[in-house]
């Protein structure tokens, strides 16, 4: 699965100078950020949408974007969640083999840009946003019949700031308590990203002092939310689940959750894990 982490934006890395001495000619169109750990400029959603439209003209646009998000989610999950790796690896290979080599390369290149964009809130000077939700809607993939339209990020931010006051946040942090946030119908994770921005602006180390739980019945939304939360560095569990019936089909653990399992495992309900339920029935 290494090809999906292909991270070359057509730049010759062998000729790349040290980061702190990058000449202006290195990337004349985009000002280089000295504080960025990534030697490339942070990709924009406009650029990613154009790449998707260009790459998906021979394929169904809906399928291409869905496969892009799913393969990206699997690539990150399989790097840390070894218990589910084999099954997800089979699914990954099934998707990739349905594309021609040139299309496989396009998937990898576009995901590399998505990876850099979403991770920029941690490593670079990126800003919090519902980037995947924006990409999804700009590709005209919203489900009008199901009423699936992602909330604009500025509305999500307003709601997050209205419901998460500074006093409430300080009460939790002063007691050294973990701030828990649940979104039972998370969509692409836009509301959760807005909540992270509020915590970040309040000086909270959300990678250590926050836990998020997200559910959605749409698997594509699960992959989107997982990508955004995983690459933002937040401990979280994202479930493909009907919140009303609690029929859970799959569980996705972010790297930050698994790396701090002893601190956050108490928030995981094993009865919502289909693997646990299957093992329980076999006993």
N, C-alpha and C positions, 0 to 999 in steps of 0.2 A: 504493500500500500504506500510505499515511499513516494511513487510518482505524484500522488495527490498533494504532497507538500512541496512540489516544485515551486521555487521562489525566485524566478529570474524574470525581471521585467525588461528583457532584451538589453540589459546592461552588461558590459564586459567586466565581470568582477575581478578578473586577473589584473586588469589595469586600474583597479579602484585604489585611490590614495587613502591614507588614514582618514578616519571620520572627521577629526577636528581640523583637517587642512584641506577639505574638499574645495577645489577651485570652482569659480563661478560657472565655468564652462561645463562642469559635470552635469548640471541640470539647469540650463538657462531659463526655462519657462516657469519653474517653480522654485521659490526661495528656499534654500536649505535651512532647516531648523537645527541649530547647534545642540539643543537639548534632546533631540530625537535619538533614541538608541538604534532605530532602524535606519540604515544608510539610504533608504529610498524615501521620496516624498510620500506622505500619506495619501492613498488613493481616495478619489471622490466618488460619491454615488452616481453622479452623471457618467463618469468614465466606466463604471461597472455595468450600468444599464446599457450603455452603447455596446460594450463587449458582449453582453448577453444577447442583445438583438442581432448582432453580427454573427454570433456563433450558432444561434438557434434557428436560423432561417431554413435549414434542412430538416429540423426536428420540430416536434410540437413544442411550442414555447412553454406551455404548462409543465410538460414532462421534463424538459431540460432544467428549468429552475428548481423543480421539486427534487430531481436527482442531484443537482448541485448542492442543495442544502442537506440532503440526506447523506451523501458521500462525505461532505465536510463534517457533519456531526459524527459519523462513524469513524472517520479518521482521528478525530480528537478523542472520542470515547475509547477506541481500541488502544490508544497510547497509555491509558491509565486503568481502565476497567477490564482486567484480564478475565474475570469471571464470565463476561458476556462476549469476549473477543471472537471466539470461533464462529458463533452464529452470525454475528454482525459482519465478520470478514466474508462469509459466504454471500451475504446480501450485497456487500460492497462489490465483490467480483461479478455478481449477477448483473448489477447496474452497469459497471464499467464495460463489460463485454458486449453490451447492447449498442455501444458506440464505436465508430470508426476511430483509428489512431489519431487523426487530426482533431476529431471532436473530443477525444480523451484529453488531448493536450490543451484544448480550449477550456475544458472543465477545470483542469489543474491550474491554469494561468489565472482564470477568473477567481477561483477559490483563494489563490495566493493573495490577490488584491483584497478580497473580503476579509481574509485572516489579518492582513496588515491594518485594514480600516478598523475592525472590531477590537483588535488588541491595542490600538493606539491610545485608548483611554488609560491603559496601564503603563505602557512603555514609552509613549511619546506625548506630543501635545494635542492629542485628539480630544474631541468633545463628546459628551454623552448624547446619544440619539437613538432612535429606533431605525437604524440604518437598513436592516433587512426588511422591516415593514414598509419602508419607503421604496426600496427596490421592488418588493413584491407588488405594491400598488401601481408603481410606474410601469411595470410590465403588464398591467391590465389583467392581473390574475385574481382579483377579488371575486368572491362568490356572491353575486347579486341575489340568487335564489335563497341562499342560506343567510343573507344579510351580513356577510363577512366583509367588513370594511374596517381597517385598522385605524384606531384613534390617532389623529395628528399629534406629533410629539409635544407641541407646546400646550395642548390640552392635557396630556398625560402629566406633564411637568406641573401645571397649575394644580391638578388634583392631588399630586403627590405632596406638594408644598402645603396645600390646605389641610391635608389629613395627617401630615407628619410634622407637627410643630417643633420648634426648637426646644421647648420645655420638655416634651415627651422624650425626645432624643437624649437630652441631658440627664433625665431621670434614669434612663437605661445605662448610659455610659458611666455615670457616677457610681452606680451599683455594680459596675463591671458585668452587666448582664448582656447576653447575646440578643440582638434585635432580630426578631423573626417576622418575616413578611410572606404572606400567602396570596397567590392569585389563582383562583379556581378556574378561570377561563382566560388564560394568559395571552392567547393570540401569539404574536411574534415576540412578546416580551417587552413591549414598549413601556407599559406601566411600571414594570420592574426596573427597567433602565432609568426611568425618571426618578424612582425611589432611590436608586444608587447615586444619582446626581445630587439629590437632597442630602444624603448621608455624607457624600464626599465634601460638599460645600460646608457641612457642619463639622468637618474635621474628624469624622468617624473612619477608622480603618475597617472598611466593610469586608475586606478579605479575611479578617480575623474575628470581627465582632458582629457579623450579620449572617443570617441564614435565610435563604429563600426557597419556597416551595411553589412550584408552578404546575398546573394541570391544563390539558386541552384535549378535546376529542378529535381534533384534526391533527394527524401525524405530521403533516408538513409544518404546522405551527409549532409542534413540539421540537422539531429539528431547528427551526429558526430561533426559538427561545433558548434552546440549549446552546447553540452557537454563540448567541449574544452574551449569555450569562457566563459560559465557560471562558470565553476570551476576555471578559471583563474582570475575571479573577475572583468571582464570588462563590462561596460555598452554596451549592444549590442542588435540589433534586427536581427534575422535570419528568412528569409522568404523562404518558399517553393514556388518558383515562376519562371516562364519563364521570364527571364530578357528582352527579345525582345518584347514579347506581353504584358508583365506586368500582365499576368494571375496569380493571387496570390491564393494559395490554403490554406495556413496556415501561421500563424505568431507566432514566438517564442521569448519571451522577457526574457533576462537573469535576475537573481535576482538583480544584481548591477544596472541594468536599472530601474527596478520597485522600488527599494529602494530609488532611486534618481530621481523619475519620474518628479518632478517639474523642475529639472535642465536639463533633457534630452528629455522631451516629444515633444519639438519643432522639433526634428529630425524624428518623426514618422509621416508618411503620411497616414492619415486614409483611403484614397482612395485605398491604397494597402492592406487594411485589409478586408478579405472576410466577416467577421462578420459585419463590417460597411456597406459594399456594400449590404448585405442581408437586414439589417435593413432599409437602404435607399430605397430599392425597395418596401418594405412593406408600406412605408409612402405614 
